[in-house]
Amino acid sequence: MEQETAKTAGLIIIGNEILSGKVRDSNSFYLASELRSLGVELARISVIPDDAELIGKEVSLFSRTYDYVFTSGGIGPTHDDITMEGIARGFSIRTKRHPVLAERFRKYYGERTNAAVMKMSEIPEGAELVDSGTSGFPVVSFRNVFVLPGIPRYFREKFSAIRERFRSSAFYLRRIFLNANESDIAEILNAVVAENAEVAFGSYPELDSAEYRIIVTAESRSRNLLDESVHSLLARLPENTLVRLE
């Protein structure tokens, strides 16, 4: 059975505050979970500082490598919000004030509109506004790059509004809870892995459970191949090893 080629994605977390430990990143965990549920493989996460040149190089590389690229952070009004500038540099283009954004900000800020506010209306030339379902700042996309805010609440809100455009065929997942040590099942698991190229297995020791000691995960885009591989694994495990299957 021919399998659909998985769509891939890369995430670039931008911010000195992440690298210095001042702020905890939660956006990468959220996006990885969301993309997986949509059938998209998050292949790489990069955390980089507020450096326009570095942002440009990383975004350009990711854009050539993955189907989708997401950035987090650096799109506000302050001096260190330089994601738009960085993306423009990466593709050797300019930033340009977008009239729709400029009008939105004028209406929202009114008399408080200033140069810092209007800076947020400057995006890479040729970029598009993706309707994010709110009256606030929309998601900006340039080619296959989607620019998201760094604040977790807004990151989740904006991605949730556009998530369905990334939906692909789903991954099917089984979790196998075992009362064994990894060394007890390593050879068996390795053999099953070698025989099932279309199924991705993972083995994760659990130190805090009195019920089981390992969780083995099996994942595939084919339910049939997944079921066959799991059955093969269970048939080879030592007696009384299996605790439960989900």
DABELMO-V68341 format. One record per residue. N is the residue number from 1. RES is the residue in one small letter. PHI is phi as a letter, one per 40 degrees, with the letter a starting at -180 (none if undefined). PSI is psi in radians with two decimals (none if undefined). OMEGA is omega in degrees with one decimal (none if undefined). Layout:
# DABELMO-V68341
n:res:phi:psi:omega
N:RES:PHI:PSI:OMEGA
N:RES:PHI:PSI:OMEGA
This chain:
# DABELMO-V68341
n:res:phi:psi:omega
1:m:none:2.16:-177.6
2:e:c:2.30:-178.6
3:q:c:2.47:175.4
4:e:c:2.39:177.6
5:t:c:2.25:-176.9
6:a:c:2.41:170.4
7:k:c:2.50:-178.5
8:t:b:2.74:179.8
9:a:a:2.70:172.6
10:g:b:2.53:179.4
11:l:b:2.28:177.1
12:i:b:1.99:177.0
13:i:c:2.14:-174.4
14:i:b:2.17:175.5
15:g:i:2.21:174.8
16:n:c:-0.54:-176.8
17:e:c:-0.47:176.9
18:i:c:-0.80:-177.2
19:l:c:-0.46:-179.6
20:s:c:-0.07:179.3
21:g:g:0.20:179.0
22:k:c:-0.51:-178.7
23:v:b:2.39:178.5
24:r:c:2.27:177.4
25:d:c:2.16:172.9
26:s:b:-0.14:-176.4
27:n:c:-0.57:-177.9
28:s:c:-0.73:178.4
29:f:c:-0.77:179.7
30:y:c:-0.85:-176.0
31:l:c:-0.69:178.0
32:a:d:-0.76:-179.9
33:s:c:-0.77:-178.5
34:e:c:-0.81:-178.3
35:l:c:-0.67:179.4
36:r:c:-0.71:179.8
37:s:c:-0.36:178.3
38:l:c:-0.08:-179.5
39:g:g:0.31:179.5
40:v:b:2.36:-178.8
41:e:c:2.00:173.6
42:l:c:1.86:-169.8
43:a:c:-0.41:-176.9
44:r:a:2.49:173.3
45:i:b:2.24:179.3
46:s:b:2.37:176.0
47:v:b:2.10:-174.6
48:i:b:2.78:-178.6
49:p:c:3.05:177.1
50:d:c:1.41:-178.6
51:d:b:1.94:-172.5
52:a:d:-0.68:-179.0
53:e:c:-0.77:-179.6
54:l:c:-0.69:176.6
55:i:d:-0.80:-179.4
56:g:c:-0.80:-179.5
57:k:c:-0.74:-176.9
58:e:c:-0.76:-179.6
59:v:c:-0.73:179.0
60:s:c:-0.76:177.8
61:l:c:-0.84:-179.7
62:f:c:-0.67:-178.2
63:s:c:-0.61:178.6
64:r:c:-0.38:-170.7
65:t:c:-0.62:-172.0
66:y:b:2.77:178.8
67:d:c:-0.70:-179.6
68:y:b:2.53:175.5
69:v:b:2.34:176.7
70:f:b:2.40:173.6
71:t:b:2.64:179.7
72:s:b:2.09:173.7
73:g:h:2.83:172.0
74:g:g:0.55:-178.9
75:i:b:0.36:179.7
76:g:c:-2.81:-174.2
77:p:c:-0.05:-172.4
78:t:c:3.05:-173.2
79:h:c:-0.53:-176.8
80:d:c:0.09:177.1
81:d:c:1.52:-170.8
82:i:b:0.38:-179.0
83:t:c:-0.78:-179.1
84:m:c:-0.77:177.4
85:e:c:-0.74:-180.0
86:g:c:-0.78:179.0
87:i:c:-0.75:178.5
88:a:d:-0.77:178.5
89:r:c:-0.71:-177.6
90:g:c:-0.46:-179.5
91:f:b:0.24:176.1
92:s:f:0.80:175.8
93:i:b:-3.14:179.8
94:r:b:2.86:165.9
95:t:c:2.65:-177.1
96:k:a:2.47:179.5
97:r:c:2.19:179.4
98:h:c:2.17:-173.9
99:p:c:-0.62:-180.0
100:v:c:-0.76:178.1
101:l:c:-0.77:-178.9
102:a:d:-0.74:-179.9
103:e:c:-0.69:178.6
104:r:c:-0.76:-177.7
105:f:c:-0.66:177.8
106:r:c:-0.74:180.0
107:k:c:-0.70:-176.1
108:y:c:-0.79:-174.2
109:y:c:-0.38:178.3
110:g:f:-2.19:-178.1
111:e:c:-0.26:179.7
112:r:c:-0.01:178.5
113:t:c:2.25:178.1
114:n:a:-3.02:-176.4
115:a:c:-0.64:-179.7
116:a:c:-0.68:177.9
117:v:c:-0.81:-176.6
118:m:c:-0.36:174.9
119:k:d:-0.57:-177.7
120:m:c:-0.18:177.7
121:s:c:-0.03:-178.9
122:e:c:2.04:-176.9
123:i:b:2.87:-179.7
124:p:d:2.37:-178.8
125:e:d:2.24:-177.9
126:g:g:-0.11:177.8
127:a:c:2.75:-178.6
128:e:b:2.71:174.3
129:l:c:2.19:178.5
130:v:c:2.15:-179.2
131:d:d:2.03:-177.8
132:s:b:0.22:172.9
133:g:g:0.15:177.8
134:t:b:2.95:179.7
135:s:c:-0.06:-179.3
136:g:c:-2.64:-176.4
137:f:c:2.13:179.4
138:p:c:2.93:173.9
139:v:c:2.30:176.8
140:v:c:2.32:176.1
141:s:b:2.47:174.8
142:f:b:2.00:-172.4
143:r:f:-2.05:-179.5
144:n:b:0.35:-178.1
145:v:b:2.26:-179.9
146:f:b:2.13:-172.2
147:v:c:2.06:-176.3
148:l:b:2.67:178.9
149:p:c:2.82:-179.0
150:g:c:-0.48:179.8
151:i:c:2.12:-172.5
152:p:d:-0.72:-179.5
153:r:d:-0.79:-178.7
154:y:c:-0.61:176.9
155:f:d:-0.82:-179.0
156:r:c:-0.72:-179.6
157:e:c:-0.81:-177.0
158:k:c:-0.74:180.0
159:f:c:-0.70:-179.8
160:s:d:-0.60:-177.4
161:a:c:-0.38:-176.5
162:i:b:0.06:-169.2
163:r:d:-0.61:-173.7
164:e:c:-0.36:178.4
165:r:c:-0.23:-178.6
166:f:b:0.03:-174.9
167:r:c:2.34:177.3
168:s:b:-2.96:176.3
169:s:c:2.47:-171.4
170:a:c:2.74:167.7
171:f:c:2.43:173.0
172:y:b:2.37:-172.4
173:l:b:2.37:171.2
174:r:b:2.47:175.9
175:r:b:2.26:-177.0
176:i:b:2.02:-177.6
177:f:c:2.15:-173.0
178:l:b:2.49:172.9
179:n:b:1.41:-176.8
180:a:a:2.89:171.5
181:n:c:2.69:179.5
182:e:d:-0.62:-179.1
183:s:c:-0.43:-179.7
184:d:c:-0.49:-173.4
185:i:b:0.00:-172.2
186:a:d:-0.83:-177.0
187:e:c:-0.69:178.1
188:i:c:-0.84:-179.2
189:l:c:-0.73:179.5
190:n:c:-0.67:179.9
191:a:c:-0.73:179.4
192:v:c:-0.71:177.3
193:v:d:-0.79:-178.5
194:a:c:-0.49:-177.3
195:e:c:-0.15:-173.1
196:n:b:1.34:-174.9
197:a:c:-0.43:-177.2
198:e:c:0.10:179.8
199:v:b:2.29:179.3
200:a:c:2.13:179.8
201:f:b:2.60:172.8
202:g:b:2.62:-180.0
203:s:b:2.19:-172.5
204:y:b:1.91:178.3
205:p:c:2.52:178.0
206:e:b:2.01:-173.7
207:l:c:-0.26:-171.2
208:d:b:0.21:-179.6
209:s:b:2.36:175.7
210:a:c:-0.20:-174.9
211:e:c:-0.69:-176.6
212:y:a:2.83:-177.2
213:r:b:-0.23:179.3
214:i:a:2.48:165.9
215:i:b:2.09:174.0
216:v:b:2.26:176.5
217:t:b:2.53:175.3
218:a:b:2.32:-172.0
219:e:a:2.42:179.9
220:s:a:2.80:173.2
221:r:c:-0.17:178.1
222:s:b:2.06:178.7
223:r:c:-0.68:-178.7
224:n:c:-0.82:178.9
225:l:c:-0.63:178.3
226:l:c:-0.85:-178.7
227:d:c:-0.70:179.7
228:e:c:-0.74:-178.0
229:s:c:-0.69:178.8
230:v:c:-0.74:177.0
231:h:c:-0.71:179.0
232:s:c:-0.72:179.0
233:l:c:-0.83:-177.0
234:l:c:-0.61:-178.9
235:a:c:-0.40:-176.1
236:r:c:-0.22:-175.7
237:l:c:2.60:175.6
238:p:d:2.67:-179.0
239:e:c:2.48:178.3
240:n:g:0.28:177.7
241:t:c:-0.69:-175.6
242:l:c:2.23:174.9
243:v:c:-0.88:174.6
244:r:a:2.87:-178.6
245:l:b:2.26:178.6
246:e:b:none:none
